[in-house]
Every structure is written in C-alpha cells, then in structure tokens.
Amino acid sequence: MSHRDFMALFLWLSLLTWLMHDRMAWLELWLIWDKGIL
C-alpha cells in the first residue's frame, strides 16, 4: 500500500470518527450534499 493510500485511509477514518462523535455533523454533511445535488 502506497503512502498516498495510507493517508487517504487515515483521513477517511478520521472523518468517520468525527461523524460518530458529532451527530450534528451528519446534518451539516447532508445539507452540503443536498446543495451539491441541487
């Protein structure tokens, strides 16, 4: 596994951990996603 892959995995795990601990983050992420689609 390359260094870049490791960093990407680390960032994803950090994001997931943040989302698990911050329920409001889910709402914020959904609003951003919704705006992106529209």
Secondary structure, 3 states (H helix, E strand, C coil): CCHHHHHHHHHHHHHHHHHHHCHHHHHHHHHHHHHHHC
